[in-house]
Amino acid sequence: MPILSEYNLTGKIAILSTSGGTEAPFLGQALAEAGAAIFAVARTQALLDAVLASLPSGSSGALMDANDPNGAKSALEKFDNSHNKVDILVNDHRSMFARPLEEIGVEEWDAVQTRNAKATYLISQQVLPRMAKAESGRVVNMISEMAERGMINGSAFAASQAAILALTRSLAVEWSHFNIRINAIGTGLMDTENQTIEKQQEELLVRYTPLRRKGNPSDIGPLLVYLCSEYCDYSTGQPVYVDGGLNAHP
Protein backbone atom coordinates (compact mmCIF):
# COMPACT_ATOMS: atom_id res chain seq x y z
CA MET A 1 0.00 0.00 0.00
CA PRO A 2 1.66 3.30 -1.06
CA ILE A 3 1.85 5.78 1.83
CA LEU A 4 1.63 9.53 1.33
CA SER A 5 4.16 11.44 3.39
CA GLU A 6 1.34 13.08 5.35
CA TYR A 7 0.24 9.69 6.66
CA ASN A 8 3.65 8.21 7.39
CA LEU A 9 3.62 6.55 10.82
CA THR A 10 7.37 6.05 11.13
CA GLY A 11 8.40 6.42 14.75
CA LYS A 12 4.88 5.77 16.05
CA ILE A 13 4.17 2.95 18.50
CA ALA A 14 0.83 1.21 18.04
CA ILE A 15 -1.04 -1.27 20.22
CA LEU A 16 -3.34 -3.55 18.25
CA SER A 17 -5.80 -5.44 20.42
CA THR A 18 -8.10 -8.19 19.13
CA SER A 19 -10.63 -10.61 20.58
CA GLY A 20 -11.46 -12.60 17.45
CA GLY A 21 -12.10 -12.60 13.72
CA THR A 22 -9.74 -12.78 10.78
CA GLU A 23 -8.98 -9.14 10.03
CA ALA A 24 -6.55 -8.16 12.80
CA PRO A 25 -3.45 -9.45 10.95
CA PHE A 26 -4.33 -7.25 7.97
CA LEU A 27 -4.87 -4.23 10.22
CA GLY A 28 -1.43 -4.81 11.70
CA GLN A 29 0.10 -5.09 8.23
CA ALA A 30 -1.42 -1.76 7.18
CA LEU A 31 0.03 -0.01 10.22
CA ALA A 32 3.42 -1.67 9.75
CA GLU A 33 3.54 -0.73 6.07
CA ALA A 34 2.93 2.88 7.12
CA GLY A 35 5.96 2.67 9.40
CA ALA A 36 4.47 2.03 12.84
CA ALA A 37 5.93 -0.46 15.31
CA ILE A 38 3.19 -2.81 16.53
CA PHE A 39 2.61 -4.42 19.92
CA ALA A 40 -0.14 -7.02 19.63
CA VAL A 41 -2.62 -7.86 22.38
CA ALA A 42 -4.98 -10.80 21.92
CA ARG A 43 -7.55 -12.88 23.78
CA THR A 44 -5.99 -16.23 22.87
CA GLN A 45 -2.57 -17.51 21.93
CA ALA A 46 -3.83 -18.55 18.49
CA LEU A 47 -5.04 -15.01 17.77
CA LEU A 48 -1.79 -13.54 19.05
CA ASP A 49 0.29 -15.88 16.91
CA ALA A 50 -1.74 -15.00 13.80
CA VAL A 51 -1.17 -11.27 14.29
CA LEU A 52 2.53 -11.62 15.08
CA ALA A 53 3.04 -13.83 12.03
CA SER A 54 1.80 -10.98 9.84
CA LEU A 55 4.14 -8.39 11.35
CA PRO A 56 7.84 -7.70 10.85
CA SER A 57 10.19 -9.95 12.78
CA GLY A 58 10.92 -8.69 16.25
CA SER A 59 7.35 -7.58 16.91
CA SER A 60 6.05 -8.53 20.33
CA GLY A 61 2.76 -8.95 22.10
CA ALA A 62 0.83 -10.19 25.11
CA LEU A 63 -2.34 -12.02 26.03
CA MET A 64 -5.22 -10.18 27.71
CA ASP A 65 -8.00 -11.91 29.62
CA ALA A 66 -10.90 -9.45 29.83
CA ASN A 67 -12.45 -11.62 32.56
CA ASP A 68 -9.53 -10.57 34.75
CA PRO A 69 -9.87 -6.97 36.01
CA ASN A 70 -6.06 -6.75 35.87
CA GLY A 71 -5.76 -8.37 32.44
CA ALA A 72 -5.19 -5.14 30.53
CA LYS A 73 -2.82 -3.83 33.19
CA SER A 74 -0.73 -7.00 32.93
CA ALA A 75 -0.60 -6.71 29.13
CA LEU A 76 0.58 -3.10 29.38
CA GLU A 77 3.27 -4.08 31.87
CA LYS A 78 4.70 -6.37 29.18
CA PHE A 79 4.36 -3.51 26.70
CA ASP A 80 6.45 -1.32 29.02
CA ASN A 81 9.31 -3.81 28.86
CA SER A 82 10.01 -2.82 25.25
CA HIS A 83 8.32 0.55 24.69
CA ASN A 84 8.28 3.88 26.51
CA LYS A 85 5.30 5.48 24.77
CA VAL A 86 2.08 4.64 22.95
CA ASP A 87 0.87 6.79 20.07
CA ILE A 88 -1.88 4.63 18.57
CA LEU A 89 -4.44 2.18 19.90
CA VAL A 90 -6.50 0.02 17.54
CA ASN A 91 -9.20 -2.09 19.15
CA ASP A 92 -10.59 -4.91 17.01
CA HIS A 93 -13.08 -6.51 19.36
CA ARG A 94 -15.63 -8.04 17.02
CA SER A 95 -15.84 -11.60 18.29
CA MET A 96 -18.95 -12.83 16.49
CA PHE A 97 -21.84 -14.66 18.15
CA ALA A 98 -25.19 -15.51 16.52
CA ARG A 99 -28.09 -17.24 18.26
CA PRO A 100 -31.83 -16.66 18.78
CA LEU A 101 -32.55 -14.61 21.89
CA GLU A 102 -34.41 -17.38 23.70
CA GLU A 103 -31.44 -19.72 23.29
CA ILE A 104 -28.81 -17.35 24.69
CA GLY A 105 -27.73 -18.23 28.22
CA VAL A 106 -26.82 -15.52 30.69
CA GLU A 107 -23.21 -16.73 30.78
CA GLU A 108 -23.04 -16.66 26.98
CA TRP A 109 -24.43 -13.11 26.89
CA ASP A 110 -21.90 -11.97 29.46
CA ALA A 111 -19.06 -13.69 27.58
CA VAL A 112 -19.87 -11.81 24.35
CA GLN A 113 -20.03 -8.45 26.13
CA THR A 114 -16.76 -9.23 27.94
CA ARG A 115 -14.85 -10.28 24.81
CA ASN A 116 -15.94 -7.18 22.93
CA ALA A 117 -17.20 -4.19 24.92
CA LYS A 118 -15.43 -4.89 28.22
CA ALA A 119 -12.11 -5.61 26.50
CA THR A 120 -12.32 -2.26 24.69
CA TYR A 121 -13.07 -0.48 27.96
CA LEU A 122 -10.29 -2.19 29.90
CA ILE A 123 -7.46 -1.52 27.47
CA SER A 124 -8.65 2.03 26.76
CA GLN A 125 -8.60 2.66 30.50
CA GLN A 126 -4.92 1.72 30.56
CA VAL A 127 -3.81 3.45 27.37
CA LEU A 128 -5.66 6.78 27.37
CA PRO A 129 -3.97 8.17 30.52
CA ARG A 130 -0.60 7.41 28.92
CA MET A 131 -1.60 9.32 25.79
CA ALA A 132 -2.90 12.16 27.95
CA LYS A 133 0.51 12.59 29.60
CA ALA A 134 2.03 12.99 26.15
CA GLU A 135 -0.90 15.20 25.06
CA SER A 136 -1.21 13.21 21.86
CA GLY A 137 -2.86 10.02 20.68
CA ARG A 138 -5.04 8.33 18.09
CA VAL A 139 -7.54 5.57 18.86
CA VAL A 140 -9.52 3.58 16.29
CA ASN A 141 -12.19 1.15 17.41
CA MET A 142 -13.22 -1.40 14.81
CA ILE A 143 -16.96 -2.12 14.93
CA SER A 144 -19.52 -4.04 12.95
CA GLU A 145 -22.24 -2.10 11.19
CA MET A 146 -24.55 -4.03 13.51
CA ALA A 147 -23.71 -1.34 16.05
CA GLU A 148 -26.49 0.62 14.33
CA ARG A 149 -28.50 -2.07 12.56
CA GLY A 150 -30.47 -5.10 13.61
CA MET A 151 -30.14 -8.67 12.36
CA ILE A 152 -31.97 -11.86 13.17
CA ASN A 153 -30.08 -13.88 15.81
CA GLY A 154 -27.64 -11.00 16.30
CA SER A 155 -28.86 -9.39 19.53
CA ALA A 156 -25.90 -10.26 21.78
CA PHE A 157 -23.24 -9.33 19.23
CA ALA A 158 -25.06 -6.16 18.13
CA ALA A 159 -25.38 -5.01 21.73
CA SER A 160 -21.63 -5.40 22.21
CA GLN A 161 -20.91 -3.38 19.08
CA ALA A 162 -23.37 -0.63 20.01
CA ALA A 163 -21.62 -0.39 23.37
CA ILE A 164 -18.25 0.10 21.65
CA LEU A 165 -19.72 2.82 19.41
CA ALA A 166 -21.18 4.60 22.45
CA LEU A 167 -17.83 4.26 24.19
CA THR A 168 -16.09 5.73 21.15
CA ARG A 169 -18.28 8.82 21.21
CA SER A 170 -18.13 9.34 24.97
CA LEU A 171 -14.37 8.88 25.23
CA ALA A 172 -13.83 11.22 22.26
CA VAL A 173 -15.55 13.98 24.21
CA GLU A 174 -13.89 13.10 27.51
CA TRP A 175 -10.30 12.97 26.20
CA SER A 176 -10.37 15.56 23.39
CA HIS A 177 -8.68 18.24 25.50
CA PHE A 178 -5.60 16.01 25.66
CA ASN A 179 -5.23 16.13 21.85
CA ILE A 180 -6.51 12.55 21.54
CA ARG A 181 -8.71 11.68 18.57
CA ILE A 182 -10.97 8.65 18.96
CA ASN A 183 -12.92 7.32 15.98
CA ALA A 184 -14.43 4.07 14.74
CA ILE A 185 -14.35 2.12 11.50
CA GLY A 186 -17.50 0.13 10.83
CA THR A 187 -17.40 -2.82 8.47
CA GLY A 188 -19.96 -4.98 6.75
CA LEU A 189 -19.27 -8.31 5.10
CA MET A 190 -15.55 -8.92 4.76
CA ASP A 191 -13.62 -11.45 2.68
CA THR A 192 -10.19 -12.51 3.86
CA GLU A 193 -10.16 -15.72 1.79
CA ASN A 194 -10.00 -14.22 -1.74
CA GLN A 195 -13.39 -15.54 -2.81
CA THR A 196 -14.43 -14.83 -6.39
CA ILE A 197 -17.20 -12.28 -6.92
CA GLU A 198 -19.40 -15.05 -8.29
CA LYS A 199 -18.91 -17.09 -5.11
CA GLN A 200 -19.60 -14.08 -2.90
CA GLN A 201 -22.81 -13.29 -4.73
CA GLU A 202 -24.24 -16.68 -3.87
CA GLU A 203 -24.97 -15.10 -0.48
CA LEU A 204 -28.23 -13.17 -0.20
CA LEU A 205 -26.72 -10.39 1.92
CA VAL A 206 -24.00 -9.79 -0.68
CA ARG A 207 -26.64 -9.37 -3.36
CA TYR A 208 -28.42 -6.92 -1.02
CA THR A 209 -25.22 -4.86 -0.67
CA PRO A 210 -25.23 -1.96 -3.20
CA LEU A 211 -21.71 -2.72 -4.46
CA ARG A 212 -22.60 -6.44 -4.65
CA ARG A 213 -19.37 -7.72 -3.17
CA LYS A 214 -17.72 -8.21 0.19
CA GLY A 215 -15.07 -5.86 1.42
CA ASN A 216 -11.44 -6.87 1.67
CA PRO A 217 -8.60 -5.65 3.91
CA SER A 218 -7.28 -3.26 1.27
CA ASP A 219 -10.57 -1.35 1.57
CA ILE A 220 -9.88 -0.68 5.26
CA GLY A 221 -6.11 -0.17 5.44
CA PRO A 222 -5.82 3.35 3.97
CA LEU A 223 -8.62 4.69 6.17
CA LEU A 224 -7.10 3.09 9.26
CA VAL A 225 -3.74 4.68 8.53
CA TYR A 226 -5.33 8.10 8.03
CA LEU A 227 -7.29 7.91 11.28
CA CYS A 228 -4.07 6.94 13.09
CA SER A 229 -2.06 9.79 11.58
CA GLU A 230 -1.43 13.31 12.81
CA TYR A 231 -3.40 14.56 9.80
CA CYS A 232 -6.57 13.20 11.35
CA ASP A 233 -6.88 16.32 13.48
CA TYR A 234 -10.49 17.53 13.25
CA SER A 235 -12.40 14.26 13.31
CA THR A 236 -13.22 12.60 16.60
CA GLY A 237 -16.11 10.57 17.94
CA GLN A 238 -17.08 9.52 14.42
CA PRO A 239 -17.93 6.11 12.96
CA VAL A 240 -16.90 5.72 9.32
CA TYR A 241 -18.50 2.78 7.54
CA VAL A 242 -16.66 0.78 4.91
CA ASP A 243 -19.43 -1.59 3.95
CA GLY A 244 -20.16 -1.35 0.24
CA GLY A 245 -23.17 0.87 0.93
CA LEU A 246 -24.97 -1.67 3.09
CA ASN A 247 -25.60 0.82 5.89
CA ALA A 248 -27.29 3.17 3.42
CA HIS A 249 -30.25 0.82 3.09
CA PRO A 250 -33.30 1.79 5.19
C-alpha positions as CSV (number, residue, x, y, z in Angstrom):
1,M,0.0,0.0,0.0
2,P,1.7,3.3,-1.1
3,I,1.8,5.8,1.8
4,L,1.6,9.5,1.3
5,S,4.2,11.4,3.4
6,E,1.3,13.1,5.3
7,Y,0.2,9.7,6.7
8,N,3.6,8.2,7.4
9,L,3.6,6.5,10.8
10,T,7.4,6.0,11.1
11,G,8.4,6.4,14.8
12,K,4.9,5.8,16.0
13,I,4.2,2.9,18.5
14,A,0.8,1.2,18.0
15,I,-1.0,-1.3,20.2
16,L,-3.3,-3.5,18.2
17,S,-5.8,-5.4,20.4
18,T,-8.1,-8.2,19.1
19,S,-10.6,-10.6,20.6
20,G,-11.5,-12.6,17.4
21,G,-12.1,-12.6,13.7
22,T,-9.7,-12.8,10.8
23,E,-9.0,-9.1,10.0
24,A,-6.6,-8.2,12.8
25,P,-3.4,-9.4,10.9
26,F,-4.3,-7.3,8.0
27,L,-4.9,-4.2,10.2
28,G,-1.4,-4.8,11.7
29,Q,0.1,-5.1,8.2
30,A,-1.4,-1.8,7.2
31,L,0.0,0.0,10.2
32,A,3.4,-1.7,9.7
33,E,3.5,-0.7,6.1
34,A,2.9,2.9,7.1
35,G,6.0,2.7,9.4
36,A,4.5,2.0,12.8
37,A,5.9,-0.5,15.3
38,I,3.2,-2.8,16.5
39,F,2.6,-4.4,19.9
40,A,-0.1,-7.0,19.6
41,V,-2.6,-7.9,22.4
42,A,-5.0,-10.8,21.9
43,R,-7.6,-12.9,23.8
44,T,-6.0,-16.2,22.9
45,Q,-2.6,-17.5,21.9
46,A,-3.8,-18.5,18.5
47,L,-5.0,-15.0,17.8
48,L,-1.8,-13.5,19.0
49,D,0.3,-15.9,16.9
50,A,-1.7,-15.0,13.8
51,V,-1.2,-11.3,14.3
52,L,2.5,-11.6,15.1
53,A,3.0,-13.8,12.0
54,S,1.8,-11.0,9.8
55,L,4.1,-8.4,11.4
56,P,7.8,-7.7,10.8
57,S,10.2,-9.9,12.8
58,G,10.9,-8.7,16.2
59,S,7.3,-7.6,16.9
60,S,6.1,-8.5,20.3
61,G,2.8,-9.0,22.1
62,A,0.8,-10.2,25.1
63,L,-2.3,-12.0,26.0
64,M,-5.2,-10.2,27.7
65,D,-8.0,-11.9,29.6
66,A,-10.9,-9.5,29.8
67,N,-12.4,-11.6,32.6
68,D,-9.5,-10.6,34.7
69,P,-9.9,-7.0,36.0
70,N,-6.1,-6.8,35.9
71,G,-5.8,-8.4,32.4
72,A,-5.2,-5.1,30.5
73,K,-2.8,-3.8,33.2
74,S,-0.7,-7.0,32.9
75,A,-0.6,-6.7,29.1
76,L,0.6,-3.1,29.4
77,E,3.3,-4.1,31.9
78,K,4.7,-6.4,29.2
79,F,4.4,-3.5,26.7
80,D,6.5,-1.3,29.0
81,N,9.3,-3.8,28.9
82,S,10.0,-2.8,25.3
83,H,8.3,0.6,24.7
84,N,8.3,3.9,26.5
85,K,5.3,5.5,24.8
86,V,2.1,4.6,22.9
87,D,0.9,6.8,20.1
88,I,-1.9,4.6,18.6
89,L,-4.4,2.2,19.9
90,V,-6.5,0.0,17.5
91,N,-9.2,-2.1,19.1
92,D,-10.6,-4.9,17.0
93,H,-13.1,-6.5,19.4
94,R,-15.6,-8.0,17.0
95,S,-15.8,-11.6,18.3
96,M,-19.0,-12.8,16.5
97,F,-21.8,-14.7,18.1
98,A,-25.2,-15.5,16.5
99,R,-28.1,-17.2,18.3
100,P,-31.8,-16.7,18.8
101,L,-32.5,-14.6,21.9
102,E,-34.4,-17.4,23.7
103,E,-31.4,-19.7,23.3
104,I,-28.8,-17.4,24.7
105,G,-27.7,-18.2,28.2
106,V,-26.8,-15.5,30.7
107,E,-23.2,-16.7,30.8
108,E,-23.0,-16.7,27.0
109,W,-24.4,-13.1,26.9
110,D,-21.9,-12.0,29.5
111,A,-19.1,-13.7,27.6
112,V,-19.9,-11.8,24.4
113,Q,-20.0,-8.5,26.1
114,T,-16.8,-9.2,27.9
115,R,-14.9,-10.3,24.8
116,N,-15.9,-7.2,22.9
117,A,-17.2,-4.2,24.9
118,K,-15.4,-4.9,28.2
119,A,-12.1,-5.6,26.5
120,T,-12.3,-2.3,24.7
121,Y,-13.1,-0.5,28.0
122,L,-10.3,-2.2,29.9
123,I,-7.5,-1.5,27.5
124,S,-8.6,2.0,26.8
125,Q,-8.6,2.7,30.5
126,Q,-4.9,1.7,30.6
127,V,-3.8,3.4,27.4
128,L,-5.7,6.8,27.4
129,P,-4.0,8.2,30.5
130,R,-0.6,7.4,28.9
131,M,-1.6,9.3,25.8
132,A,-2.9,12.2,27.9
133,K,0.5,12.6,29.6
134,A,2.0,13.0,26.1
135,E,-0.9,15.2,25.1
136,S,-1.2,13.2,21.9
137,G,-2.9,10.0,20.7
138,R,-5.0,8.3,18.1
139,V,-7.5,5.6,18.9
140,V,-9.5,3.6,16.3
141,N,-12.2,1.1,17.4
142,M,-13.2,-1.4,14.8
143,I,-17.0,-2.1,14.9
144,S,-19.5,-4.0,12.9
145,E,-22.2,-2.1,11.2
146,M,-24.6,-4.0,13.5
147,A,-23.7,-1.3,16.1
148,E,-26.5,0.6,14.3
149,R,-28.5,-2.1,12.6
150,G,-30.5,-5.1,13.6
151,M,-30.1,-8.7,12.4
152,I,-32.0,-11.9,13.2
153,N,-30.1,-13.9,15.8
154,G,-27.6,-11.0,16.3
155,S,-28.9,-9.4,19.5
156,A,-25.9,-10.3,21.8
157,F,-23.2,-9.3,19.2
158,A,-25.1,-6.2,18.1
159,A,-25.4,-5.0,21.7
160,S,-21.6,-5.4,22.2
161,Q,-20.9,-3.4,19.1
162,A,-23.4,-0.6,20.0
163,A,-21.6,-0.4,23.4
164,I,-18.3,0.1,21.6
165,L,-19.7,2.8,19.4
166,A,-21.2,4.6,22.4
167,L,-17.8,4.3,24.2
168,T,-16.1,5.7,21.2
169,R,-18.3,8.8,21.2
170,S,-18.1,9.3,25.0
171,L,-14.4,8.9,25.2
172,A,-13.8,11.2,22.3
173,V,-15.5,14.0,24.2
174,E,-13.9,13.1,27.5
175,W,-10.3,13.0,26.2
176,S,-10.4,15.6,23.4
177,H,-8.7,18.2,25.5
178,F,-5.6,16.0,25.7
179,N,-5.2,16.1,21.8
180,I,-6.5,12.5,21.5
181,R,-8.7,11.7,18.6
182,I,-11.0,8.6,19.0
183,N,-12.9,7.3,16.0
184,A,-14.4,4.1,14.7
185,I,-14.3,2.1,11.5
186,G,-17.5,0.1,10.8
187,T,-17.4,-2.8,8.5
188,G,-20.0,-5.0,6.8
189,L,-19.3,-8.3,5.1
190,M,-15.5,-8.9,4.8
191,D,-13.6,-11.4,2.7
192,T,-10.2,-12.5,3.9
193,E,-10.2,-15.7,1.8
194,N,-10.0,-14.2,-1.7
195,Q,-13.4,-15.5,-2.8
196,T,-14.4,-14.8,-6.4
197,I,-17.2,-12.3,-6.9
198,E,-19.4,-15.0,-8.3
199,K,-18.9,-17.1,-5.1
200,Q,-19.6,-14.1,-2.9
201,Q,-22.8,-13.3,-4.7
202,E,-24.2,-16.7,-3.9
203,E,-25.0,-15.1,-0.5
204,L,-28.2,-13.2,-0.2
205,L,-26.7,-10.4,1.9
206,V,-24.0,-9.8,-0.7
207,R,-26.6,-9.4,-3.4
208,Y,-28.4,-6.9,-1.0
209,T,-25.2,-4.9,-0.7
210,P,-25.2,-2.0,-3.2
211,L,-21.7,-2.7,-4.5
212,R,-22.6,-6.4,-4.7
213,R,-19.4,-7.7,-3.2
214,K,-17.7,-8.2,0.2
215,G,-15.1,-5.9,1.4
216,N,-11.4,-6.9,1.7
217,P,-8.6,-5.7,3.9
218,S,-7.3,-3.3,1.3
219,D,-10.6,-1.4,1.6
220,I,-9.9,-0.7,5.3
221,G,-6.1,-0.2,5.4
222,P,-5.8,3.3,4.0
223,L,-8.6,4.7,6.2
224,L,-7.1,3.1,9.3
225,V,-3.7,4.7,8.5
226,Y,-5.3,8.1,8.0
227,L,-7.3,7.9,11.3
228,C,-4.1,6.9,13.1
229,S,-2.1,9.8,11.6
230,E,-1.4,13.3,12.8
231,Y,-3.4,14.6,9.8
232,C,-6.6,13.2,11.4
233,D,-6.9,16.3,13.5
234,Y,-10.5,17.5,13.2
235,S,-12.4,14.3,13.3
236,T,-13.2,12.6,16.6
237,G,-16.1,10.6,17.9
238,Q,-17.1,9.5,14.4
239,P,-17.9,6.1,13.0
240,V,-16.9,5.7,9.3
241,Y,-18.5,2.8,7.5
242,V,-16.7,0.8,4.9
243,D,-19.4,-1.6,4.0
244,G,-20.2,-1.3,0.2
245,G,-23.2,0.9,0.9
246,L,-25.0,-1.7,3.1
247,N,-25.6,0.8,5.9
248,A,-27.3,3.2,3.4
249,H,-30.2,0.8,3.1
250,P,-33.3,1.8,5.2
